[in-house]
Amino acid sequence: MTNLTGAKRIQLALLLGSLGLLGPFTIDTYLPSFPTIVEDYHTNASLVQISLTSCLLGLGLGQLIIGPMSDVQGRRKPLLIFLCFYLLASLTCAFAPNIYFFIASRFVQGFAAAGGLVISRAIVRDVYSGRELTKFFALLMLVGNLGPIVAPIAGAGILAFGDWTWVFIVLSLIGLVLLLTVVWKLEETLPQENRIPSNLPQVVKNFGTLLKDRQFAGYTLTQAFIIAGIFAYVSGISFVYQNIYGVSPQGFSLLFGVNGIALIIGSQSVGRLSDRISEKAFLKIGLIMANTSAALLLVAIFLKAPLFLFAVPIFFFVCSIAIISTTSFSLAMESQGHIAGSASALLGVLPFFFGSLTAPLVGLAGEYSAVPMGIIIFLSSLFAFLSYYGLVRKTSIRVHATR
């Protein structure tokens, strides 16, 4: 099953995009509930943000394990197993008796959600290559980027009719729907003859091979650093909008959703113009946009600017995320078809690992300061820029010079 076209291509994009939605839905749907969870568990903002950190750690570790597993056992079987775990973990989150049990349950939920993220990306590489890979991944991003728009709005809508526990009950129902859809609609994309042996030393060797590849490592770090910035934004923006600017949960959801539109603009710009503008050129554009908008955001924070002047740089920063993640993924995965699961795992685990470090730092100055969030976003953009030019760009120049 290679280079699908027409209706089958759209169907596959919808299915894989929906599987990818597990990540943003697991992360974003409960964001409007943060202040309420603080009150219900009689805890503080930092502990509630740690529940986001534990989820991110689960998403990262899950990809590191599930990715290689899918190279050994195929894509379909592991996906079905972890969708079952996701359903159960979501219900456990809903009925957690205290904040510590809730944090632990969020880790399990994130771990299970990783199956949808890492396996959907590996399936893309099974089916497509070259410019078609970039175009299809941009289409996948179009579907997947609906998550940041729909998830917080859905979360706020649920809060209008019930308490925050219903957010996780709804997530369990989403897991059930995806489980049944995979059972009925998804064919295996990794033939038996293309699978690698079930051998732990070989899995470790595959990871070592990927990490020694300077260009792959450069693209991976570029993506990891820039997404660490977006996780800082995700972790802190609810408190900034609601506590500092006095925005309601519904208003927060709309503002958050507008930034989801920025994700769609960025990813679709790459998909539609990839025949005219190379992936590397788009990546450079995204890095420049990220650093410029991050610097302007930091200035707006220090000057305590009005909401509009704060929201505009955020919009362009989020748009740059879509450009950078789409192009860096395609460029990194292009030559890794034989170990696409392991490559997808590394591309997925580092962003969530870095994000798990940045998310709790956002709350260090309390619930009424945006300074830590702004600093982390700026540094993440800068390190992403340095990773590309220090590893990928320098390696490309060296190779060209030897020729």
C-alpha positions as CSV (number, residue, x, y, z in Angstrom):
1,M,0.0,0.0,0.0
2,T,2.1,2.9,-1.3
3,N,1.3,6.4,-2.5
4,L,-2.4,6.2,-2.1
5,T,-4.4,8.8,-4.1
6,G,-8.0,10.2,-4.3
7,A,-10.6,9.1,-1.8
8,K,-8.4,6.5,-0.1
9,R,-5.8,9.2,0.6
10,I,-8.4,11.4,2.2
11,Q,-9.8,8.5,4.3
12,L,-6.3,7.6,5.5
13,A,-5.5,11.2,6.4
14,L,-8.8,11.5,8.4
15,L,-8.1,8.3,10.3
16,L,-4.4,9.0,11.0
17,G,-5.2,12.6,11.8
18,S,-7.8,11.5,14.3
19,L,-5.3,9.2,15.9
20,G,-2.9,12.1,16.1
21,L,-5.7,14.1,17.8
22,L,-5.3,11.9,20.9
23,G,-2.2,14.0,21.7
24,P,-3.7,17.5,21.6
25,F,-7.0,16.3,23.0
26,T,-5.3,14.6,25.9
27,I,-3.2,17.7,26.6
28,D,-5.6,20.6,25.7
29,T,-9.1,19.5,26.6
30,Y,-8.7,20.0,30.4
31,L,-6.7,23.3,30.2
32,P,-9.8,25.4,30.9
33,S,-10.3,23.2,34.0
34,F,-7.0,24.1,35.6
35,P,-8.4,26.7,38.1
36,T,-11.3,24.4,39.0
37,I,-9.0,21.4,39.5
38,V,-6.9,23.6,41.9
39,E,-10.0,24.3,43.9
40,D,-11.5,20.8,43.9
41,Y,-8.3,19.1,45.0
42,H,-7.4,22.0,47.4
43,T,-4.0,22.2,45.8
44,N,-1.9,24.8,43.9
45,A,-1.2,25.7,40.3
46,S,2.2,24.0,40.2
47,L,0.8,20.6,41.2
48,V,-1.9,20.9,38.5
49,Q,0.7,21.8,36.0
50,I,2.7,18.8,37.1
51,S,-0.3,16.7,36.0
52,L,0.4,18.1,32.5
53,T,4.1,17.3,33.0
54,S,3.3,13.7,33.9
55,C,1.1,13.4,30.8
56,L,3.9,14.7,28.6
57,L,6.4,12.3,30.1
58,G,4.0,9.5,29.4
59,L,3.6,10.6,25.8
60,G,7.3,10.8,25.4
61,L,8.2,7.5,27.1
62,G,5.3,5.7,25.3
63,Q,6.6,6.8,21.9
64,L,10.1,5.5,22.8
65,I,8.6,2.0,23.5
66,I,5.7,1.8,21.1
67,G,7.6,3.0,18.1
68,P,10.2,0.2,18.1
69,M,7.4,-2.2,19.0
70,S,5.6,-1.3,15.9
71,D,8.7,-2.0,13.8
72,V,8.7,-5.5,15.2
73,Q,5.0,-6.4,15.5
74,G,3.5,-4.2,12.8
75,R,1.4,-1.1,13.2
76,R,-2.1,-2.4,13.8
77,K,-1.7,-4.7,16.8
78,P,0.2,-2.3,19.1
79,L,-2.2,0.5,18.2
80,L,-5.3,-1.6,19.2
81,I,-3.6,-2.6,22.5
82,F,-2.8,1.0,23.5
83,L,-6.1,2.4,22.5
84,C,-7.7,0.0,25.0
85,F,-5.3,1.3,27.7
86,Y,-6.2,4.8,26.8
87,L,-9.9,4.2,27.3
88,L,-9.3,2.8,30.8
89,A,-6.8,5.4,31.8
90,S,-9.1,8.2,30.9
91,L,-11.8,6.8,33.1
92,T,-9.3,6.5,35.9
93,C,-8.4,10.2,35.6
94,A,-12.1,11.1,35.9
95,F,-12.4,9.3,39.2
96,A,-9.0,10.0,40.8
97,P,-9.5,10.5,44.6
98,N,-6.7,13.1,45.0
99,I,-4.2,15.2,43.0
100,Y,-1.4,12.6,43.3
101,F,-3.5,9.8,42.0
102,F,-4.7,12.1,39.2
103,I,-1.0,12.9,38.3
104,A,-0.2,9.2,38.1
105,S,-3.3,8.5,36.0
106,R,-2.4,11.3,33.6
107,F,1.0,9.6,33.1
108,V,-0.7,6.4,32.1
109,Q,-3.1,8.2,29.9
110,G,-0.3,10.0,28.1
111,F,1.7,6.8,27.7
112,A,-1.3,5.1,26.0
113,A,-2.0,8.2,23.8
114,A,1.5,7.9,22.5
115,G,0.4,4.9,20.4
116,G,-1.8,7.0,18.2
117,L,0.9,9.6,17.7
118,V,3.9,7.5,17.0
119,I,2.2,4.8,14.9
120,S,0.2,7.2,12.8
121,R,3.5,8.9,11.8
122,A,5.2,5.6,11.1
123,I,2.2,4.6,8.8
124,V,2.7,7.8,6.8
125,R,6.3,6.8,6.1
126,D,5.2,3.2,5.2
127,V,2.9,4.6,2.6
128,Y,4.6,7.7,1.2
129,S,8.1,9.1,0.4
130,G,9.7,12.2,-1.1
131,R,7.6,15.3,-1.8
132,E,4.4,13.1,-1.4
133,L,5.5,12.4,2.2
134,T,5.7,16.2,2.9
135,K,2.3,16.9,1.2
136,F,0.6,14.0,3.0
137,F,2.1,15.0,6.3
138,A,0.8,18.6,5.7
139,L,-2.6,17.1,5.1
140,L,-2.3,15.1,8.3
141,M,-1.3,18.2,10.1
142,L,-4.5,19.9,8.8
143,V,-6.6,17.2,10.4
144,G,-4.4,17.0,13.5
145,N,-4.3,20.7,14.1
146,L,-8.0,20.8,14.6
147,G,-7.2,19.4,18.0
148,P,-5.8,22.7,19.5
149,I,-8.9,24.5,18.1
150,V,-11.6,22.0,19.1
151,A,-10.1,20.6,22.4
152,P,-10.2,23.6,24.6
153,I,-13.5,24.8,23.2
154,A,-14.9,21.3,23.9
155,G,-13.4,21.4,27.4
156,A,-15.0,24.8,28.1
157,G,-18.3,23.5,26.7
158,I,-18.2,20.5,28.9
159,L,-17.5,22.8,31.9
160,A,-20.7,24.7,31.1
161,F,-22.8,21.6,31.6
162,G,-20.8,19.6,34.2
163,D,-17.6,19.5,36.2
164,W,-14.1,18.8,35.0
165,T,-14.4,15.0,35.5
166,W,-16.7,14.9,32.5
167,V,-13.8,16.0,30.3
168,F,-12.1,12.7,31.0
169,I,-15.3,10.7,30.5
170,V,-15.6,12.3,27.1
171,L,-11.9,11.4,26.3
172,S,-12.7,7.8,27.2
173,L,-15.5,7.8,24.7
174,I,-13.2,9.3,22.0
175,G,-10.8,6.4,22.7
176,L,-13.6,3.9,22.3
177,V,-14.6,5.4,18.9
178,L,-11.0,5.3,17.6
179,L,-10.6,1.8,18.8
180,L,-13.6,0.6,16.8
181,T,-12.6,2.6,13.8
182,V,-9.1,1.0,13.7
183,V,-10.7,-2.4,14.1
184,W,-12.9,-1.9,11.1
185,K,-11.0,0.5,8.8
186,L,-7.2,0.3,9.2
187,E,-5.2,-2.3,7.3
188,E,-1.7,-3.3,8.2
189,T,0.9,-1.2,6.4
190,L,4.1,-2.9,7.4
191,P,4.4,-6.3,5.7
192,Q,6.0,-9.2,7.7
193,E,9.1,-9.2,5.5
194,N,9.8,-5.6,6.3
195,R,9.7,-6.0,10.0
196,I,12.8,-6.0,12.1
197,P,13.6,-8.9,14.5
198,S,12.4,-8.8,18.1
199,N,15.8,-8.0,19.5
200,L,16.5,-5.5,22.2
201,P,20.2,-5.0,21.2
202,Q,19.0,-4.3,17.7
203,V,16.5,-1.7,18.9
204,V,19.2,0.0,20.9
205,K,21.5,-0.1,17.9
206,N,18.8,1.5,15.7
207,F,18.5,4.3,18.2
208,G,22.3,4.7,18.2
209,T,22.4,4.8,14.4
210,L,19.8,7.6,14.4
211,L,21.5,9.7,17.0
212,K,24.9,9.4,15.2
213,D,23.3,10.8,12.1
214,R,24.0,14.5,12.5
215,Q,21.3,15.7,10.1
216,F,18.6,13.5,11.7
217,A,19.8,14.6,15.2
218,G,19.7,18.2,14.0
219,Y,16.2,18.1,12.7
220,T,15.1,16.2,15.8
221,L,16.6,18.8,18.2
222,T,15.2,21.7,16.1
223,Q,11.7,20.2,16.4
224,A,12.2,19.3,20.1
225,F,13.3,22.7,21.2
226,I,10.5,24.6,19.3
227,I,7.8,22.3,20.6
228,A,9.2,22.7,24.1
229,G,8.3,26.4,23.6
230,I,4.7,25.5,22.6
231,F,4.3,23.3,25.7
232,A,5.4,26.3,27.8
233,Y,2.7,28.3,26.1
234,V,0.1,25.5,26.6
235,S,0.9,25.2,30.3
236,G,0.8,28.8,31.1
237,I,-1.6,30.5,28.7
238,S,-4.7,29.5,30.7
239,F,-3.5,31.4,33.8
240,V,-2.2,34.3,31.7
241,Y,-5.5,34.9,29.9
242,Q,-7.8,34.2,32.8
243,N,-5.9,35.5,35.8
244,I,-3.9,38.4,34.3
245,Y,-6.2,39.6,31.5
246,G,-9.5,38.5,33.1
247,V,-10.7,36.4,30.2
248,S,-13.6,33.9,30.9
249,P,-13.1,30.2,30.2
250,Q,-15.2,30.5,27.0
251,G,-13.1,33.5,25.9
252,F,-9.9,31.7,26.6
253,S,-11.1,28.8,24.5
254,L,-11.9,31.1,21.6
255,L,-8.4,32.8,21.9
256,F,-6.8,29.4,22.1
257,G,-8.8,28.3,19.1
258,V,-7.6,31.2,17.0
259,N,-4.1,30.0,17.5
260,G,-5.2,26.7,16.3
261,I,-6.0,28.4,13.0
262,A,-2.4,29.6,13.0
263,L,-1.3,26.0,13.0
264,I,-3.5,25.2,10.0
265,I,-2.2,28.2,8.1
266,G,1.4,27.2,8.7
267,S,1.0,23.5,7.8
268,Q,-1.1,24.2,4.7
269,S,1.3,26.8,3.5
270,V,4.0,24.0,3.4
271,G,1.7,21.5,1.8
272,R,0.4,23.7,-1.0
273,L,3.7,25.4,-1.8
274,S,6.1,22.5,-1.4
275,D,6.4,22.1,-5.2
276,R,7.7,25.7,-5.4
277,I,9.6,26.1,-2.1
278,S,11.9,23.5,-0.7
279,E,11.4,22.0,2.7
280,K,14.7,23.5,3.9
281,A,13.7,27.0,2.7
282,F,10.4,26.6,4.6
283,L,12.2,25.5,7.7
284,K,14.4,28.6,7.7
285,I,11.4,30.8,7.3
286,G,9.7,29.1,10.2
287,L,12.8,29.5,12.4
288,I,13.1,33.2,11.6
289,M,9.4,33.7,12.3
290,A,9.6,31.9,15.6
291,N,12.6,33.9,16.9
292,T,11.1,37.2,15.8
293,S,7.7,36.6,17.3
294,A,9.2,35.2,20.6
295,A,11.3,38.3,21.0
296,L,8.3,40.6,20.4
297,L,6.2,38.5,22.9
298,L,8.9,38.9,25.6
299,V,8.9,42.7,25.0
300,A,5.1,42.7,25.3
301,I,5.2,40.8,28.6
302,F,7.8,43.1,30.2
303,L,5.9,46.2,29.0
304,K,2.6,44.7,30.3
305,A,1.1,45.4,26.9
306,P,-2.7,45.1,26.2
307,L,-4.2,41.7,25.3
308,F,-4.1,42.4,21.6
309,L,-0.3,43.2,21.6
310,F,0.3,40.0,23.6
311,A,-1.9,37.8,21.4
312,V,-0.5,38.8,18.0
313,P,3.1,37.5,18.6
314,I,1.6,34.3,20.1
315,F,-0.3,33.8,16.9
316,F,2.8,34.1,14.7
317,F,4.8,31.9,17.1
318,V,2.2,29.2,16.9
319,C,2.1,29.5,13.1
320,S,5.9,29.0,12.9
321,I,5.5,25.8,15.0
322,A,3.4,24.2,12.2
323,I,5.9,25.2,9.5
324,I,8.9,23.9,11.5
325,S,7.3,20.7,12.7
326,T,6.0,19.8,9.3
327,T,9.3,20.3,7.4
328,S,11.6,19.0,10.1
329,F,9.5,15.8,10.4
330,S,9.6,15.2,6.6
331,L,13.3,15.9,6.3
332,A,14.2,13.7,9.2
333,M,12.0,10.7,8.2
334,E,12.9,10.7,4.5
335,S,15.8,8.3,4.7
336,Q,14.5,6.2,7.6
337,G,12.0,3.9,6.0
338,H,13.4,0.7,7.3
339,I,13.2,1.9,10.9
340,A,10.4,4.4,10.6
341,G,8.9,3.4,14.0
342,S,12.1,4.0,15.9
343,A,12.7,7.3,14.0
344,S,9.2,8.4,14.7
345,A,9.7,7.6,18.3
346,L,12.8,9.7,18.7
347,L,11.1,12.6,16.8
348,G,8.3,12.3,19.3
349,V,10.0,11.6,22.6
350,L,12.4,14.5,22.7
351,P,9.7,17.2,22.2
352,F,7.6,15.7,25.0
353,F,10.7,15.3,27.2
354,F,11.7,18.9,26.7
355,G,8.1,19.9,27.2
356,S,7.8,18.1,30.5
357,L,10.8,20.1,31.7
358,T,9.4,23.5,30.6
359,A,5.8,23.1,31.6
360,P,6.3,23.2,35.4
361,L,8.8,26.1,35.1
362,V,6.0,28.3,33.8
363,G,4.4,28.4,37.2
364,L,7.5,29.3,39.2
365,A,6.6,33.0,39.4
366,G,3.0,32.3,40.4
367,E,-0.4,32.4,38.7
368,Y,-0.2,36.1,37.9
369,S,3.1,36.4,35.9
370,A,3.8,35.6,32.3
371,V,7.5,36.3,32.5
372,P,8.7,32.6,32.8
373,M,6.5,31.6,29.9
374,G,7.9,34.4,27.7
375,I,11.5,33.6,28.6
376,I,11.1,29.9,27.9
377,I,9.4,30.5,24.5
378,F,12.3,32.9,23.6
379,L,15.0,30.5,24.6
380,S,13.3,27.5,22.9
381,S,13.1,29.4,19.6
382,L,16.8,30.4,19.9
383,F,18.0,26.9,20.7
384,A,15.9,25.5,17.8
385,F,17.6,28.0,15.5
386,L,21.1,27.0,16.8
387,S,20.3,23.3,16.5
388,Y,19.5,23.7,12.8
389,Y,22.5,25.9,11.9
390,G,24.9,24.0,14.2
391,L,24.1,20.5,13.1
392,V,22.1,20.3,9.8
393,R,23.3,23.4,8.0
394,K,27.0,22.9,9.0
395,T,26.8,19.2,7.9
396,S,25.3,20.2,4.6
397,I,28.0,22.8,3.9
398,R,30.7,20.3,4.9
399,V,29.3,17.6,2.6
400,H,29.0,20.1,-0.3
401,A,32.6,21.3,0.2
402,T,34.0,17.7,0.1
403,R,32.3,17.3,-3.3
